[in-house]
Amino acid sequence: MTTRKSKGKMSSVEELVAGERELMKSLLKEALQEVLESEMSECLGAEPSERSEQRRGYRAGYYSRSLVTRVGKLELRVPRDRAGKFSTALFERYARSEKALVGALAEMYVQGVSTRKVKAITEELCGHGFSASSISQINKSLDATLAKFAGRRLSEPYPYLILDARYEKVREAGIIESRAVLVAIGINWEGQRQILGVELANRESHTSWKDFLTGLKARGLHGVEFVVSDDHAGLKKAIRETLTEAAWQRCYVHFLRNALDYLPRKADDDCLQELRWIYDRRDIQEAQRDLTGWIGKWQGKYPKLVNWVEENIGETLTFYRLPRAHHKHLKSTNMLERLNEEIKRRTRVVRIFPNESSCLRLIRALCVETHETWLEDNRYLNMALLAEHKKEQMRLAA
């Protein structure tokens, strides 16, 4: 019984609100129509049918124009004059509000609100629902800004460069395929992180990575001294061919994951934990001493793992040539992995992109937002330490 009464009350409230919305809509339409008529009279210097020496023209009927407001969509009759001089400021004011709404819709899209939810929000706020196609069209308004970001000139040197890729599902010609999203982060001599490039490729290959890096260099990328990435063969080769002066650091986190392939599944001792500790040593001498001890301890039990580590671990220790304060930031691709996690959080909502353009649009929009946040933050690294470290290394070499 109580439930039926509650439902009845709720229904009455909804009817009342709906009725008031229609009343407000009618009143607002009438008020705005009066504004238009007043503006025309002021423009012509006379009211309709008024005889006046100050008259500057004559009316010439009306044309219809829609206006979306908070209480719904209004159909207004806009007056015209014979000379075509009349211009109302009414729609210009509302255009500014509409521009703000469009900006908000695009921002909701970037922040992870689904198209269906955006439609519901706009219906609730202004009594007018944007269709899914309209919202998609609004999101395309981002393209000019994103293209400018993607093609901007890289005028300053970036001594540190971090590279990585992730995959997204895209529908092309009715077939769902994976596309590689290639991302580059640079750190300049001010110690600021910046997203330098975001591109799609059919797959993560030597050719795609070389094209990506060549594109960055064409935009002005220079001064790269240290590159961090995983052990992808195509990427390694592309780095050697395009960034010939840079030292390469293999991500130690990926290296430790790869090490699992050389251990028995039931291995439950401290072998890998002790290997990980090597990357916390103060300098390369300490790391090499610990590595020697680790090899001696585990050679008998896990010869396959130890032999693989001996052959490959040198690629993961390049970071020891940097200032100690930079080690934790540049011995892995974790900085870029965190960005990829944020991208994944948003793209999980979409699941499958209808085309490559929509995929690239969303990911670049997220990257622009992150890029701007990084620029507003304080410096990420103290690059004066790198300059001092290089001078010291040159002095010792002499």
C-alpha positions, 0 to 999 in steps of 0.5 A, spaced: 500 500 500 505 504 501 509 503 495 503 504 491 502 511 494 509 513 493 509 511 486 503 515 486 506 521 489 512 520 484 508 520 478 504 527 481 511 530 482 513 528 475 507 531 472 508 537 475 515 538 473 513 537 466 508 542 466 512 547 469 517 546 464 512 547 458 510 553 462 517 556 462 518 554 455 512 558 453 514 564 457 521 564 455 519 563 448 514 569 448 520 573 452 525 572 446 520 573 441 519 580 444 526 581 444 527 580 437 521 585 435 524 590 440 531 589 436 528 590 429 524 596 431 530 599 434 534 598 428 529 601 423 527 607 428 520 605 428 514 600 430 510 595 426 506 600 421 508 606 425 509 612 421 515 616 423 520 621 420 526 617 423 524 610 420 530 607 416 527 601 413 521 597 412 520 589 415 520 584 410 517 578 414 520 572 418 524 566 418 524 560 423 530 559 427 531 554 433 534 555 439 536 550 444 535 553 451 535 549 458 528 548 458 528 545 451 528 547 444 524 553 442 522 555 435 523 563 434 520 567 428 526 572 426 524 578 423 527 581 416 528 588 413 528 589 406 535 592 406 538 585 409 541 590 415 538 587 421 542 582 425 540 580 432 545 579 438 540 574 441 543 568 438 550 570 438 549 570 446 546 564 446 552 561 441 557 563 446 553 558 451 552 553 446 560 553 444 561 552 452 556 546 451 560 543 445 566 544 449 563 540 455 561 535 451 567 534 448 571 534 455 566 529 457 568 524 451 575 525 453 574 523 461 570 517 459 563 518 459 559 514 454 555 517 448 549 514 451 550 518 458 552 524 454 545 524 451 542 523 457 545 528 461 544 533 455 537 531 455 536 533 463 540 539 462 537 543 456 531 539 454 534 537 448 538 530 447 544 530 442 544 524 438 550 519 438 552 521 431 551 529 433 556 527 439 561 524 434 560 530 430 562 534 436 568 530 438 571 531 431 571 538 433 577 536 437 581 534 430 584 541 429 587 542 436 589 535 436 593 535 429 596 542 431 599 538 437 601 532 433 605 536 428 608 541 432 615 543 432 620 540 437 625 546 437 628 544 444 633 538 445 630 532 449 636 528 452 632 523 455 627 519 450 622 513 453 618 509 448 613 504 448 606 501 445 600 499 446 594 495 442 587 497 441 581 494 437 579 497 431 573 495 426 575 496 419 571 494 413 567 490 418 573 486 421 576 487 428 583 488 428 588 490 433 592 497 432 599 499 435 599 505 439 606 508 438 608 513 444 614 517 445 615 521 452 621 526 452 624 530 458 628 537 456 633 540 459 628 544 464 627 537 467 619 537 464 616 531 461 613 532 454 609 527 450 612 528 443 608 523 439 602 519 438 601 515 432 597 508 430 600 503 426 598 496 423 603 493 428 609 494 432 614 493 427 621 495 425 618 499 419 613 502 423 618 504 429 623 507 424 617 511 421 615 514 427 622 516 430 623 519 423 617 523 423 619 525 430 626 527 427 623 531 421 619 535 426 625 537 430 627 532 435 634 532 437 639 532 442 637 525 445 642 522 449 639 516 452 633 512 450 629 507 454 624 502 451 623 494 452 626 489 448 622 489 441 627 487 436 624 492 431 624 498 436 631 496 438 633 496 430 630 503 429 633 506 435 640 504 432 638 507 425 635 513 427 638 515 434 645 513 433 648 517 438 644 515 444 645 510 449 639 505 450 636 502 456 632 496 456 627 496 461 629 492 467 621 491 469 620 487 462 627 484 463 625 481 470 618 479 466 622 475 461 626 472 466 620 468 468 620 464 462 627 461 464 624 459 471 620 452 473 613 454 474 614 452 481 620 456 483 618 459 489 625 462 492 628 468 492 632 468 486 628 473 482 627 478 488 635 478 489 636 479 482 631 485 482 635 488 488 641 489 483 638 495 480 637 498 487 645 499 488 648 505 488 653 504 482 655 499 476 661 497 481 656 495 486 651 492 481 656 488 478 659 485 485 652 483 487 651 480 480 657 476 481 654 473 487 648 472 484 650 468 479 655 464 484 649 462 488 644 460 483 648 457 477 647 450 480 640 450 481 637 454 475 643 454 469 638 456 464 636 462 467 643 464 469 646 463 462 640 468 459 641 473 465 649 473 463 648 474 456 643 480 456 643 483 463 648 488 461 642 492 456 639 493 463 644 496 467 646 502 462 642 507 467 648 507 471 651 512 467 646 517 469 646 521 475 644 517 481 637 521 482 635 519 475 636 512 476 629 510 478 626 514 473 630 512 467 631 504 468 624 502 466 618 505 462 614 505 468 613 513 466 610 511 460 606 505 463 602 509 467 600 514 461 598 507 458 594 505 464 590 512 464 589 511 456 586 503 458 582 506 463 578 510 458 578 506 452 576 500 456 569 504 455 569 504 448 572 497 447 572 497 439 573 503 435 569 504 429 575 506 425 582 508 426 580 516 426 576 515 432 581 511 436 587 516 435 582 522 436 581 519 443 588 517 445 591 524 443 586 528 446 588 524 453 595 525 451 594 533 450 591 533 457 596 529 460 602 533 456 598 540 459 598 537 466 606 536 466 607 543 463 604 546 469 607 541 474 614 543 477 620 540 473 620 532 474 628 531 474 633 536 476 637 536 469 643 540 472 645 534 475 646 531 468 650 537 466 655 536 472 655 528 471 657 529 464 663 534 466 665 529 471 665 523 466 669 528 461 674 530 467 675 522 469 676 520 462 681 526 461 
